[in-house]
Amino acid sequence: MPFQKKLNNIIEKFKSGEKYALAQIISLVENNINYAWDIIEQLPKPKKETQIIGITGSPGAGKSTFLSKVVNEWAKEGLKIGIIAVDPSSPFSGGAFLGDRIRMRNLSGKDNIYIRSVASRGSVGGLCDSIYDIVDVMKSFGFDKIIIETVGAGQSEIEVIFVADTILLVLSPNNGDEIQLFKAGIMEIADAYVINKIDLPESSKFILQLKNTLNLESDAKSKVILPVSSIRNDGINDAIKWINNHFENIKNSGEYDFRKKRRMKRRIRSSIIRNIDEILETYNFEFNDMPSLKNNIIKYMCEVNKNEKN
C-alpha cells in the first residue's frame, strides 16, 4: 500500500478519536522529522486553544507523582489530557529509556488520558527535536491540556520555555542538589515553583530559602510558590486553580501571544539547524575555508528552496 494511502487511513481513524491512530501519527512525525509538517498539514485544525504545561526539575523531586495527582483531578472533570514524558535515550535502541508509563500507571487506563513516552535522543535542554511536531499532533487530536514532563537533567534544562505556555519547576526539600538550582538558569524560566513533600520537617526552611532567593530577583513579584504534598494530596487543588488561572491571565495580558511568537521562532530555528546538520553530513564541502563554506551552504539552501517552489 502506498504511503499516502496508508496515511489517509490512519488520519481517518485519528479523526474518529482512536488513540492507536494518534500513536501512529506521533511515531511518523518523530521518525520522519523533515517531513513532519507535510503530515501535520493533513490533520484537522485545532478547534480550541490548548494550554501547554511544562513540568521540569531534578530527578527525585516528585514530578511524576505531582503530575499524576493533578491530571487525575482534571480527568474527573472530564477534561481530555495528553502527557508527553520525555525520557533519556537508551544507548542501544535510541528509544525512551525509563518509560514514564511505569511511574504513572494509575493514569494509563483512563479513556480521557493519553501518555506518550518519547526519547530525548541526545538533545540538550531536556526535550527532543520533534517536540513541536508532537505537540501539534496532540493539539489536532483535541486535548484540553498538554503536559510535557522533561528529562530531569538539571540546570541546563531550559528548552521547555520555548514550548510551554505555563512552566512549573518542581523542587523538593530533601534533595541537596536543589540548592544548586537556586543559582541556575532553570530558576529563571519557571512561572511557579512547586515545593513538593511539604510534609517533611525541613520544608519550612527550604521555602524560606527560596523566598529569600526570589526577593533578590527583579521579577520576584511574578513568581509563585505552590507548596504541595503529593503523598497526602495537600495543596493539589490550589496548584490546579493557579495553573488554570495562569493560562487565562497570560491570554488577557497579551503574554500568550508573545509566547506563541517566541515558540514559532524557536521552531523555525530548530528546523533550520536540522537541515544544516543534514547538509554538512551529506554533501562533500571543503572545510578549509570557513567563509566559503558558509556561502556554499547558504547558496545550496537557496537552490533547494527555489527548486521546491518550482
ChimeraX attribute file (.defattr): number of C-alpha atoms within 10 A of each C-alpha:
attribute: neighborCount
match mode: 1-to-1
recipient: residues
	/A:1	6
	/A:2	6
	/A:3	7
	/A:4	10
	/A:5	10
	/A:6	10
	/A:7	17
	/A:8	14
	/A:9	11
	/A:10	17
	/A:11	21
	/A:12	13
	/A:13	14
	/A:14	22
	/A:15	15
	/A:16	10
	/A:17	13
	/A:18	14
	/A:19	16
	/A:20	12
	/A:21	20
	/A:22	23
	/A:23	17
	/A:24	15
	/A:25	23
	/A:26	25
	/A:27	14
	/A:28	16
	/A:29	22
	/A:30	21
	/A:31	12
	/A:32	13
	/A:33	17
	/A:34	13
	/A:35	12
	/A:36	20
	/A:37	14
	/A:38	11
	/A:39	20
	/A:40	18
	/A:41	11
	/A:42	11
	/A:43	19
	/A:44	15
	/A:45	14
	/A:46	15
	/A:47	11
	/A:48	11
	/A:49	12
	/A:50	19
	/A:51	20
	/A:52	22
	/A:53	22
	/A:54	24
	/A:55	26
	/A:56	29
	/A:57	28
	/A:58	22
	/A:59	17
	/A:60	14
	/A:61	23
	/A:62	21
	/A:63	24
	/A:64	21
	/A:65	16
	/A:66	22
	/A:67	18
	/A:68	17
	/A:69	19
	/A:70	18
	/A:71	21
	/A:72	17
	/A:73	14
	/A:74	17
	/A:75	16
	/A:76	11
	/A:77	9
	/A:78	13
	/A:79	16
	/A:80	20
	/A:81	23
	/A:82	24
	/A:83	24
	/A:84	22
	/A:85	24
	/A:86	26
	/A:87	25
	/A:88	24
	/A:89	20
	/A:90	15
	/A:91	11
	/A:92	7
	/A:93	9
	/A:94	13
	/A:95	17
	/A:96	20
	/A:97	18
	/A:98	18
	/A:99	18
	/A:100	20
	/A:101	17
	/A:102	10
	/A:103	12
	/A:104	15
	/A:105	11
	/A:106	12
	/A:107	19
	/A:108	14
	/A:109	10
	/A:110	13
	/A:111	12
	/A:112	18
	/A:113	20
	/A:114	21
	/A:115	21
	/A:116	20
	/A:117	19
	/A:118	28
	/A:119	25
	/A:120	26
	/A:121	20
	/A:122	15
	/A:123	13
	/A:124	15
	/A:125	20
	/A:126	24
	/A:127	30
	/A:128	23
	/A:129	19
	/A:130	23
	/A:131	21
	/A:132	21
	/A:133	19
	/A:134	25
	/A:135	22
	/A:136	17
	/A:137	27
	/A:138	24
	/A:139	24
	/A:140	20
	/A:141	24
	/A:142	21
	/A:143	24
	/A:144	19
	/A:145	20
	/A:146	23
	/A:147	22
	/A:148	25
	/A:149	25
	/A:150	28
	/A:151	26
	/A:152	23
	/A:153	18
	/A:154	21
	/A:155	19
	/A:156	14
	/A:157	22
	/A:158	21
	/A:159	19
	/A:160	25
	/A:161	21
	/A:162	19
	/A:163	23
	/A:164	22
	/A:165	23
	/A:166	24
	/A:167	22
	/A:168	24
	/A:169	23
	/A:170	27
	/A:171	28
	/A:172	28
	/A:173	22
	/A:174	17
	/A:175	12
	/A:176	9
	/A:177	14
	/A:178	20
	/A:179	15
	/A:180	10
	/A:181	17
	/A:182	16
	/A:183	12
	/A:184	15
	/A:185	14
	/A:186	21
	/A:187	18
	/A:188	17
	/A:189	19
	/A:190	23
	/A:191	20
	/A:192	21
	/A:193	22
	/A:194	28
	/A:195	24
	/A:196	26
	/A:197	23
	/A:198	22
	/A:199	16
	/A:200	12
	/A:201	11
	/A:202	13
	/A:203	18
	/A:204	14
	/A:205	11
	/A:206	19
	/A:207	20
	/A:208	11
	/A:209	13
	/A:210	17
	/A:211	15
	/A:212	12
	/A:213	13
	/A:214	19
	/A:215	12
	/A:216	9
	/A:217	11
	/A:218	8
	/A:219	10
	/A:220	14
	/A:221	9
	/A:222	10
	/A:223	17
	/A:224	16
	/A:225	16
	/A:226	20
	/A:227	24
	/A:228	23
	/A:229	19
	/A:230	23
	/A:231	14
	/A:232	11
	/A:233	12
	/A:234	16
	/A:235	17
	/A:236	21
	/A:237	14
	/A:238	12
	/A:239	19
	/A:240	17
	/A:241	10
	/A:242	14
	/A:243	20
	/A:244	13
	/A:245	12
	/A:246	17
	/A:247	19
	/A:248	12
	/A:249	13
	/A:250	16
	/A:251	14
	/A:252	11
	/A:253	10
	/A:254	10
	/A:255	14
	/A:256	17
	/A:257	14
	/A:258	12
	/A:259	18
	/A:260	15
	/A:261	13
	/A:262	14
	/A:263	19
	/A:264	14
	/A:265	13
	/A:266	16
	/A:267	19
	/A:268	11
	/A:269	12
	/A:270	15
	/A:271	16
	/A:272	13
	/A:273	12
	/A:274	15
	/A:275	14
	/A:276	15
	/A:277	11
	/A:278	11
	/A:279	15
	/A:280	14
	/A:281	10
	/A:282	9
	/A:283	9
	/A:284	8
	/A:285	15
	/A:286	10
	/A:287	11
	/A:288	8
	/A:289	9
	/A:290	10
	/A:291	9
	/A:292	13
	/A:293	15
	/A:294	13
	/A:295	11
	/A:296	14
	/A:297	16
	/A:298	13
	/A:299	12
	/A:300	13
	/A:301	16
	/A:302	12
	/A:303	12
	/A:304	11
	/A:305	11
	/A:306	10
	/A:307	9
	/A:308	8
	/A:309	7
	/A:310	5
